[in-house]
Amino acid sequence: MDILLTIKALSNETRFNILEWLKHPENHFGPQEHMPATCDFRGGICVGSISEKTGLAQSVVSGYLVKLQKAGLLESRRSGQWTYYRRDEEGINHFIEQLKKEL
């Protein structure tokens, strides 16, 4: 994990908020009606729902989500035409531990 890449990803207020909202998605987003019942990606939220919450265009939000994923903070799953994102708790914990060691 590139710690500076992760810090840069978190330096944007909207990206930080997205990560925070995804900690408890049930409190910040409605039901994900397009997610098939057979999908085992619990807690995943589609890009459209995140875009609505931020008030930003889907293309902007998609870019933000990809940046957070590349930083090791999110994981994604595609189901049909929708892509769902959720926090990568293992990646987040790894970042925190690495930050503790380096600072």
N, C-alpha and C positions, 0 to 999 in steps of 0.2 A: 504494500500500500504506500502510495506517495502522499506523505502527510501534508505537504504544501498544496497539492492538488485538492485534497479534502478540505483544507482550511479555505482555499479560494472558493470552493463550491458552497461553503457555509457563509461566506462573506456577503452574499446577496440576501437581503431581508426576505424576499419572497421565497427563495429556495429554502432558507432556514425555516420559514413558516410552514412550508409544505412538509418538511421533515417532522416538524412539531405536530401538525395536524394528523399526520399518518401514525403518530404514536397511539392515538385513540381515534381511529377513523369513524367509529360508530357515533362519536360526539360531533363530528364535523361534516360528515357526508351522509347522504341518503342511501337507501338500499341500492346495490349494484344490480339492477334488473336484467341487464344483458348478460351477466355472468351465468353460465350454465350451472345447474345444480351439481353436475358431476365435476366441476372445476374445484381442485383442492388448493386454491390459492387464497386462503382465508385472510381477510383484512386487505385484499387488493382493491384499489380504487382506480377507476378508468380515468384516462386523461381528460375526457370531457367534464367529469365531475370536478376535477382539480382546477380545470380552466374556469369553470363557473365560479368556484369559490374565490379564485384570485382576481377575477374580472379581466384577465388577460387572454389574448388570442391563444387558441390551441397550439399553434406552431411555436409560440414563445414558451408556453408551458412544457411542450414536448422537449424543447431544447434544454430547459431547466432540469427536467427529469432525467434526461440522458446524462447531463453533467453530474448529477447526484449519483446516478448509477455507476458511471465511470470512476467516481471517487470512492466507490465501495459502500455507499450509504443506503442504496435502494436496490431492490431486485424487481424484475418484471416478468410478466407472463402474457403471451398473446393468446386470445381466444376469439376466433372468428375475425371480425374487423376491429375488435377492441383490444387495446393493450392496457393491462392493469399493473399498478405499481404498489409496492408495500416496502416498509423499512426492512433493511437487512441488519437485523439485530447483532448478528455475529460480526459483520463488518463495522458497525458502530462501536461495539465493544473493543474490537481490535484497534480502531482509531484512538479511542480513549486511552487504552493501555500504552500504545506507541507514543502518544502525546505526553503521558506521565513520564515515560522513560527519557524522552528527548528534552523535556523542559524540567 
